[in-house]
Amino acid sequence: MQQVVQPSRERRHGQPAIPEHVDRLLTSSQRQVLGQVTSFGWRLAFVRHPLLEDPTIIVTPDGGASYAVITSDGELEFSAELQVRH
């Protein structure tokens, strides 16, 4: 019986979910808000950095039940339409 291998849908191509020097990607407003939300138990979940676009900073509370986006101007968007692959 021949085994069928499904192609990978991974788009990071070996890149980590959180880049090693993520602070270089963040605006000062994003760094400030990230510091504030981590004091409430949230953590940086991952960073999306589409080609030729600003990075999208995604945070999640401990447990990962929901996600929020920290915009480039430091706003925390809970209603952002975000599709997360698990």
Secondary structure, 3 states (H helix, E strand, C coil): CCCCCCCCCCCCCCCCCCCCCHHHCCCHHHHHHHHHHHCCCEEEEEEECCCCCCCEEEEEECCCCCCEEECCCCCEECCCCCCCCC
